[in-house]
Amino acid sequence: MANRDALRAFQSRLAGRLQAARTSGVSASWLAVEAGEAKYLFPLGHAGEIFPWKPPQAVPYTEPWFLGVANLRGGLYGVVQLSSFVSGTPIPLATSEAARAQSRLVALNELLEVNCALLIDRLVGLRGVEAFTASASPAAGSPAWLGHAYTDAAGERWQEINLQALSQQPQFLSIAVGA
């Protein structure tokens, strides 16, 4: 029970900081998340509301990374498992209660006009350019939605994902198997 309360408090603080960053010009540029074994940065202007994990309703004949649809605050959203989409391979969902409690659905900003939420394994917080010691451009031939890769002081690699570019990719929009 204490872990659940602490998690809710963290989520409330993070939501408040996200709102403050959007309205006051704070230097935070990204929402930092973990999905699978990777660390990602979502531009704050592209990320929308953050929801607790709730299993979506499965949709038949769709790609393994498309988990189904979920009713999130009265809106119908397609749910994409980010780690599976990026890797191109099916990845089993977390089965432990602790892991599921940390999972979140990050909706794309409504301005992107795609009712989609990305399943991530853990919210890390907000990050600004000052949190990183180095950056590298995407490798030649990388998908258009991959941004710069950043390295933090601990040597961890963070990959920026341009959610706007991702939301316009035919591969991302084509959820039918074999489409």
C-alpha positions as CSV (number, residue, x, y, z in Angstrom):
1,M,0.0,0.0,0.0
2,A,2.9,2.4,0.8
3,N,4.5,1.7,-2.6
4,R,1.2,2.5,-4.3
5,D,0.8,5.8,-2.4
6,A,4.5,6.7,-3.1
7,L,3.9,6.0,-6.8
8,R,0.8,8.1,-6.9
9,A,2.6,10.9,-5.2
10,F,5.5,10.7,-7.7
11,Q,3.0,10.7,-10.6
12,S,1.2,13.7,-9.2
13,R,4.5,15.6,-8.8
14,L,5.6,14.6,-12.3
15,A,2.3,15.8,-13.8
16,G,2.6,19.1,-12.0
17,R,6.2,19.5,-13.2
18,L,5.1,18.7,-16.8
19,Q,2.4,21.3,-16.7
20,A,4.8,23.9,-15.2
21,A,7.4,23.1,-17.8
22,R,4.9,23.6,-20.6
23,T,3.7,26.9,-19.3
24,S,6.7,28.6,-17.7
25,G,9.5,27.9,-20.1
26,V,11.5,25.7,-17.7
27,S,14.6,24.2,-19.2
28,A,13.2,20.7,-19.2
29,S,12.8,19.6,-22.8
30,W,11.9,15.9,-22.5
31,L,9.9,13.3,-20.6
32,A,12.4,10.6,-19.8
33,V,11.1,7.0,-19.8
34,E,12.3,3.4,-19.9
35,A,10.9,0.8,-22.2
36,G,12.4,-2.7,-22.3
37,E,16.2,-2.3,-21.9
38,A,16.3,1.2,-23.5
39,K,16.0,4.7,-22.2
40,Y,14.0,7.2,-24.3
41,L,13.3,11.0,-24.4
42,F,9.9,12.2,-25.6
43,P,9.8,16.0,-26.4
44,L,7.4,17.6,-24.0
45,G,5.4,19.2,-26.7
46,H,4.7,15.8,-28.3
47,A,3.7,13.9,-25.2
48,G,0.2,14.1,-23.8
49,E,-1.4,12.8,-20.7
50,I,0.1,10.0,-18.7
51,F,-2.2,7.2,-17.6
52,P,-1.7,4.2,-15.2
53,W,-1.5,0.9,-17.0
54,K,-4.7,-0.8,-17.8
55,P,-4.9,-3.8,-20.1
56,P,-6.4,-2.8,-23.5
57,Q,-9.0,-4.7,-25.4
58,A,-7.2,-6.9,-27.9
59,V,-7.8,-6.4,-31.6
60,P,-7.4,-9.4,-33.9
61,Y,-5.1,-9.5,-36.9
62,T,-2.9,-6.7,-35.7
63,E,0.9,-6.4,-35.4
64,P,2.3,-7.9,-32.2
65,W,3.4,-4.4,-31.0
66,F,-0.2,-3.2,-31.2
67,L,-1.7,-4.3,-27.9
68,G,-5.3,-3.2,-28.6
69,V,-7.5,-0.3,-27.7
70,A,-8.2,1.3,-24.3
71,N,-10.7,3.8,-23.0
72,L,-8.6,6.6,-21.5
73,R,-10.6,9.3,-19.9
74,G,-13.5,8.8,-22.3
75,G,-11.4,8.6,-25.5
76,L,-10.5,5.5,-27.5
77,Y,-6.8,5.1,-27.9
78,G,-4.7,2.5,-29.7
79,V,-2.0,1.1,-27.4
80,V,1.4,0.4,-28.8
81,Q,4.1,-1.4,-26.8
82,L,7.1,0.9,-27.5
83,S,9.8,-1.6,-26.8
84,S,8.3,-4.1,-29.2
85,F,7.7,-1.5,-31.9
86,V,11.3,-0.2,-31.7
87,S,12.9,-3.7,-31.7
88,G,10.5,-5.2,-34.2
89,T,10.1,-8.3,-32.1
90,P,7.3,-9.4,-29.8
91,I,8.2,-8.7,-26.1
92,P,6.2,-10.4,-23.3
93,L,4.4,-7.9,-21.1
94,A,5.6,-7.6,-17.5
95,T,3.9,-10.2,-15.3
96,S,5.0,-9.1,-11.8
97,E,2.7,-6.8,-9.8
98,A,5.6,-4.4,-9.1
99,A,6.6,-4.1,-12.8
100,R,2.9,-3.6,-13.9
101,A,2.5,-0.9,-11.2
102,Q,5.4,1.1,-12.7
103,S,4.1,0.7,-16.3
104,R,2.4,3.7,-17.8
105,L,0.5,4.7,-21.0
106,V,1.9,8.0,-22.4
107,A,-0.7,9.4,-24.8
108,L,0.5,11.4,-27.8
109,N,-0.4,15.1,-27.7
110,E,-3.8,15.7,-29.1
111,L,-2.3,18.2,-31.5
112,L,-0.7,15.3,-33.3
113,E,-4.2,14.1,-34.2
114,V,-3.5,10.4,-33.5
115,N,-5.3,8.7,-30.6
116,C,-2.5,6.6,-29.5
117,A,-0.8,5.8,-26.2
118,L,2.7,4.2,-25.8
119,L,3.2,1.6,-23.2
120,I,6.4,2.3,-21.3
121,D,7.8,0.3,-18.4
122,R,8.8,3.2,-16.2
123,L,8.6,7.0,-15.9
124,V,12.0,8.5,-15.0
125,G,11.1,12.2,-14.9
126,L,11.9,15.4,-16.8
127,R,15.3,16.1,-18.5
128,G,16.8,19.1,-20.0
129,V,19.9,19.5,-22.2
130,E,22.0,20.3,-19.1
131,A,21.4,16.7,-17.9
132,F,23.6,15.3,-20.7
133,T,27.3,15.4,-21.4
134,A,27.3,14.4,-25.0
135,S,25.0,13.9,-28.0
136,A,25.2,12.2,-31.4
137,S,23.1,12.5,-34.5
138,P,21.1,9.5,-35.7
139,A,23.1,7.0,-37.7
140,A,22.6,7.1,-41.5
141,G,19.6,5.0,-42.5
142,S,17.9,5.4,-39.1
143,P,14.1,5.8,-39.0
144,A,13.0,9.4,-39.4
145,W,11.4,9.4,-36.0
146,L,14.7,8.7,-34.2
147,G,16.3,11.9,-32.9
148,H,19.7,12.5,-31.3
149,A,21.2,10.1,-28.8
150,Y,22.3,11.7,-25.6
151,T,24.7,10.4,-22.9
152,D,24.2,11.4,-19.3
153,A,26.9,11.9,-16.6
154,A,26.5,8.2,-15.5
155,G,27.3,7.1,-19.1
156,E,23.7,6.0,-19.8
157,R,22.5,6.4,-23.4
158,W,19.1,8.1,-24.0
159,Q,17.5,8.0,-27.4
160,E,15.2,10.9,-28.4
161,I,12.0,9.8,-30.2
162,N,10.3,12.5,-32.3
163,L,6.7,11.5,-31.5
164,Q,5.3,13.8,-34.2
165,A,7.4,12.1,-36.9
166,L,6.6,8.6,-35.4
167,S,2.8,9.4,-35.6
168,Q,3.1,10.0,-39.3
169,Q,5.1,6.9,-40.3
170,P,3.2,4.4,-42.4
171,Q,4.7,1.5,-40.4
172,F,3.3,3.0,-37.2
173,L,-0.1,3.7,-38.7
174,S,-0.4,0.3,-40.4
175,I,-1.4,-1.9,-37.5
176,A,-2.8,-4.8,-39.5
177,V,-0.6,-7.9,-39.8
178,G,1.1,-7.9,-43.1
179,A,-0.1,-4.4,-44.0
